[in-house]
Amino acid sequence: MKVSKKIINLETESAFAVLARANKLISEGKDVINLGIGQPDFPTPVNIQEAAIKAIRDGKHGYTPSNGIPELREAVAEYIYNEYNVERSPEEILITPGGKPTIFYSSLILGGKGNEIIYPDPGFPIYRSMINYSGAKGVPLNLSEEDNFEINIEKLEKLITDKTSLIIINNPNNPTGSFMNKNKIDKLVIMLEKYPEIFILSDEIYSKIIFNESQMPSLLNYDALIDRLIILDGWSKTFCMTGWRLGWSIWPKKLYEYANKLCVNDHSCPNSISQHAGIEALRGTKETIKDIKKEFHKRKNFVHSKLNELEKISCFEPGGAFYAFPNISKFGMSAQKFADIALEEKGVALVPGTSFGDSAENFVRISYANSMENLEKAIYRLSAI
Ligand SMILES: Cc1ncc(COP(=O)(O)O)c(C=O)c1O
């Protein structure tokens, strides 16, 4: 069998493997609380569901333009204007099946042999996987607990070489829940301005789930980066639409057609029904979304304080997303072992830190996208490890 080496070396996202293991145990009758998978536990708001049902009834079942229907790209442009006071043309906006394709396309377009791509470690595992797949050298940027898992700008600058083609930034961050505020982003952008040849992929998929600041400091707000900035955002987390597979990205004009060609080659167009639902999500009422954000905030406070009450666990306070990243080093076991015991013996599914990079051996990721009742039960169970 002559299978491509690139495919053999492709990595995966272990949150899905944890989900499968947890579901198997549940199907065998075990009581498992799933704090593994990163998706909101709320249903998609009803107004969005209704828009999808209407789209089916109206016969919106055909192929759409590969980059998304014009009305949806206009709705994204409007949304961005309302959120960030930034004018971007619908011609720069690309609609994709979820946020993930943007990581794939950025890596394919700016990767390849001879190029280096800097990515956060710990970070979303698909960054490293896709960088390697492209043939580029992946350069991990360690986010450390001492820095509150924020980017250490000096450390980042030291990793830049004349081969660096792309830097990936993820704010708020998966898996740590860290959030860099405007002050920090201002400083980061000042450093990035010194390297005008390097593209930036700003993964802002958790942009609406932030707790201590009212405004998300999107890189869209920095004119100096406009010619080399790729923004990744979408509906999955903000609008509880993970399974609808709908994301948007904003591309520099000089890269847009490459990304759009990849869309045609890969999936022809995003799901037409989801796109109509996406218009309603952006233009319709946001009341449910506000309530969900409040609920995540309440859970964050609960999980953070309860974890820190445990003798052997310390947990830094997350500023965004719906993840906590407790330090479990006092248990004297690997993160994988801790996660195995939590699942097999205590019925709590969580993801070992090492799934997000080599630097996170002392951590596990807890997704608090679960009810308060289950969170309380799960932390009680963890206290018995
Ligand atoms: C940091 C980050 N970026 C991108 C994605 C991909 O999102 P989507 O499900 O829309 O493809 C995720 C999903 O978990 C994520 O955590």
The ligand as an SDF file (V2000), in Angstrom:
LIG
                    3D

 16 16  0  0  0  0  0  0  0  0999 V2000
   -9.1440   27.5960   19.0890 C   0  0  0  0  0  0  0  0  0  0  0  0
  -10.0810   26.9590   18.1300 C   0  0  0  0  0  0  0  0  0  0  0  0
  -10.0330   27.3260   16.8440 N   0  0  0  0  0  0  0  0  0  0  0  0
  -10.8500   26.7810   15.9370 C   0  0  0  0  0  0  0  0  0  0  0  0
  -11.7680   25.8300   16.2930 C   0  0  0  0  0  0  0  0  0  0  0  0
  -12.6160   25.2090   15.2230 C   0  0  0  0  0  0  0  0  0  0  0  0
  -13.9360   25.5730   15.3060 O   0  0  0  0  0  0  0  0  0  0  0  0
  -15.0420   24.9140   14.3830 P   0  0  0  0  0  0  0  0  0  0  0  0
  -15.7310   23.8800   15.2040 O   0  0  0  0  0  0  0  0  0  0  0  0
  -15.9290   26.0690   13.9960 O   0  0  0  0  0  0  0  0  0  0  0  0
  -14.3690   24.3310   13.1890 O   0  0  0  0  0  0  0  0  0  0  0  0
  -11.8680   25.4210   17.6150 C   0  0  0  0  0  0  0  0  0  0  0  0
  -12.8270   24.3700   18.0330 C   0  0  0  0  0  0  0  0  0  0  0  0
  -12.7750   23.8110   19.0990 O   0  0  0  0  0  0  0  0  0  0  0  0
  -11.0030   26.0140   18.5710 C   0  0  0  0  0  0  0  0  0  0  0  0
  -11.0410   25.6660   19.8640 O   0  0  0  0  0  0  0  0  0  0  0  0
  1  2  1  0
  2  3  1  0
  2 15  2  0
  3  4  2  0
  4  5  1  0
  5  6  1  0
  5 12  2  0
  6  7  1  0
  7  8  1  0
  8  9  2  0
  8 10  1  0
  8 11  1  0
 12 13  1  0
 12 15  1  0
 13 14  2  0
 15 16  1  0
M  END
$$$$
